[in-house]
């Protein structure tokens, strides 16, 4: 079940917990699942946040973004329109997603999609271009992901390259 947040968010709305009522956050037309935790100093616009998800301070999420259940998004993360984050994903601090490979001012552009599949983790300071990161994959800290990443691998670097596979027990091979 999802709860719609009013423009003026109280400290507790249904089972959604907004951690600090503040004039420094903007939360507009957000649908949030039960037990979602949203901390102070965030900008969230017309996005959907799953249940038991944690959004830390200083996170900016644009319109149309879909975030699954049990996701953890650490501080200073930017998520633009076109991004889908599936269930059980970890997004480290200072991660930046993009939705345009060739940004220019005053030109037409096409919104490009990014999907982070279930169980994946994105390390701190990574930049994720419009790609698909496969199920249970791990992106090392500081990586720049320019191509799709398959399921169950560790990828890192600039540009990110596959280093090794991850086994069923989440052990690196």
Steps between C-alpha positions, in 0.01 A plus 500: 500500500629845412446831674483830317695773676334840532698808401542590868637180645438425866744304712305178446254421219345156524795263533729728300756665721631843402795545730505877550240761410696775330468797270808374316338199331268490200276193478234534230256236376703209635349155542682310774456146626444408862797541734691713249741735679577839346752723672538879495646719221360301209332602176253237379267571206221275370691178567400164643688358799450139610436365846776471760720729288737753653575834332781683681555877520609705198343268242337646186249284311317626190159430351413150385778320689396163641679363804423147619460344842782476759727740309758710684608830342788671678559881519581732208349279230340641182236293317343662190188403304530171314660301782350183648659340804364154577466329841785440749747743342768702679602841360813641666560868581574751224365279218387690190266356239458661156222480242674658198831387347553825306358789705479842338305809586224615262463183298249220477594187687365155564456371853718191539417227753709348777408186691677368807386140540409319821771441760765721341729746679648823366817615678559852629577774249402299193351656188236292322419589140176368340564124535366181657688364800416130534362309798732468801784689332743721687638827362824603675536842659591783264407309186356653184250256347464563126372158384247242620631277780383133506364312802724385786824683424738746662573796270721798575715772351465783249345378283370212713622157392396158624762368741348171610178306557310486827385152615166404650633557852600855399866400503734644238667243273 
